Amino acid sequence: MSTTPLPLQPGDYYFTPEGLMVFTEQYHRRRGTCCKSRCRHCPWGYGREKKSHSAEPSDS
C-alpha cells in the first residue's frame, strides 16, 4: 500500500470556524481505505456509536 498522499481536489476538505481542515467523505472514498482515526466523515462508519434498539418498554 502506498503512503503517498493523494493530491487534493475541490470538495476534498473544508475548514472549521476554528481553522481545522476536515476531510470530506469524497476524499476518504477516493483514498479507498479506512485509517481508523475516527474521522468525522468516515464512509465506513469507523468509530461511530452503534445505535442500540432497546426492547425494554419506557415508563412514560
Secondary structure, 3 states (H helix, E strand, C coil): CCCCCCCCCCCCEEECCCCCEEECHHHHHHHCCCCCCCCCCCCCCCCCCCCCCCCCCCCC
